[in-house]
Amino acid sequence: MLLLLLSCLPLAQGVVYQPRPGAVFQWQLQVDDDTPFDHSMHADLYDTDLWAITTADIQAIHNKGGKVICYFSAGSYDHNRPDAGQFDQNHDVGNKMDGWDEKWIDIRSSNVKRIMSARMDLAQNKGCDGIEPDNVDGHEDGNANIGFTAHDQIVYNRWLATEAHNRGLSISLKNDAEQIPQLHSYFDWALNEECHTVDGGKECLLYQPFLNDTKVICHS
């Protein structure tokens, strides 16, 4: 069961929700019959799967003053997702992700953007305060390798941020540290899973632009 309490470093207040400095962040992406979503502990923001969390859970969290971040993958295809049948297998879906039962998707596809728009609509309609789009680094060496470039990734990630804000949703930049100089002004906060383990922690230094913007960085 993946359930972590993470720490968040400083931010600036904006139109959409942004975590405050020192906010307690509960991160539980694995939710199923054996591991139900647990929001009994105190946290300032609760990050969990977009489809697994219920509107009742969201209301309960809001009632005690918490915020809800809804997770989905914006860069991969997962056959277990309710909208999996909407992907064009011949044009949208590419190589298998290393270590995961998912496949990279072509972020240049208008159909992919339509699907992601619908996911953000779902987050908005459920009452999520923000989103955590995952796998937004398919351009990196050894990842997707299906034709799109680093520039395509920047365009796509900025599009995600703009569409989130159009719905009143906060959005985190999940990993993709190398493109922070081009992306930090578009995202409300950042989430990194393991920067302390990369190059002796040097990857963490790449997040300085977020700190310069006085925005939160949540990390494990």
C-alpha positions, 0 to 999 in steps of 0.5 A, a space after each residue: 500500500 503506497 501511502 506517504 506523508 511528504 513535506 512541502 517547501 515554500 509557495 506563493 498564493 495564487 488564484 487556484 489552490 497552492 499548498 502552504 509552506 510546511 503543509 502535510 501531504 498524504 500521497 496514496 495512489 494505490 486504492 482498491 478493495 484490499 487497500 481502501 482510501 484512508 483519509 482518517 489521519 490529519 493532512 492539509 492535502 490528500 493526493 489519490 487516484 482520480 477514479 478511485 476517490 469518491 465525491 463523498 470522500 472529497 466532501 469529507 476531506 473538505 469538511 475538515 479543511 483539507 484539499 484534494 489532489 487527483 492523480 492520473 497519468 497524462 503520458 501513458 496508456 493503462 488498459 485498466 482505466 475506464 477510458 482506455 477504449 478511447 485511445 487509438 491503438 494504432 496512432 496514440 499508443 507506443 512503447 511499453 513503459 519500463 517496469 510498468 504495465 503501461 505504454 507511452 502515448 503520443 502527446 502530440 495526438 489531438 485524441 490524447 488531448 481530448 481524453 486528458 481534457 475529459 479527465 480534467 473535466 472529471 476532476 473538476 466535476 468531482 470537486 478535486 482542488 487540483 491534479 497530479 498528472 504523471 509521466 510528463 517526461 516521455 521525451 527523455 532518453 529511454 522513455 517513449 521513443 515514439 517520435 516526439 521531442 523535448 519541445 513537444 513535451 514542453 508544449 504539452 505540459 504547458 497545455 496541461 497547466 493551462 487547461 487545469 487553470 481554465 477549470 480552476 484546478 491547481 496542477 503540480 509538475 511531476 518530475 520532469 526536472 530538466 524542463 523546469 526552466 521552461 515550465 515553473 511559471 506555468 505550474 503551481 507547485 512541484 512533486 518529485 519522487 526521488 530527487 535525493 537518490 539521483 546524482 547524489 541529490 543534485 537533481 533536487 537543485 534543479 527545483 530552485 526556480 520553484 523556490 525563486 517563485 516561492 512555490 511549494 516543492 513536495 518530495 519523498 
